[in-house]
Amino acid sequence: MKRRSRFKQVLSLEERLAQEAQRLREEAKTLPPGFQREILMRKARQAETGSHVSEWVRSSGLQPPD
């Protein structure tokens, strides 16, 4: 049976998503306005939203987002 390789994450999911959003925004800045740039900006927003949702789910109060 093939063993699955494991990787211990150093950063939390929220931190990794926030870094990915930042990286995507930086990459989008280098592109001219257009379809590719919009795709990268959309992915950045999705990563940022995922980070916020993950934070909210892990919070002790579980208050609905503002």
C-alpha positions, 0 to 999 in steps of 0.5 A: 500500500502506498503511504501518503506523505504528510506535511506539517503546516507552519502557518495557519490556514488564515495566514496562508490564505492572506499571503496568497491574496497578497501574492495574487494582488502583487502579480495582478499589479504587473498586468495591464487592465484586462481579463487576466488581471480581473481573474487574479483579483477575483482569486485574491478576493476569494482567498481573503474571504476564505481567510475571514470565514475561517477566522470566524468559524474558529472564533469562540463567539461565532458571531455572524459576519458584519 
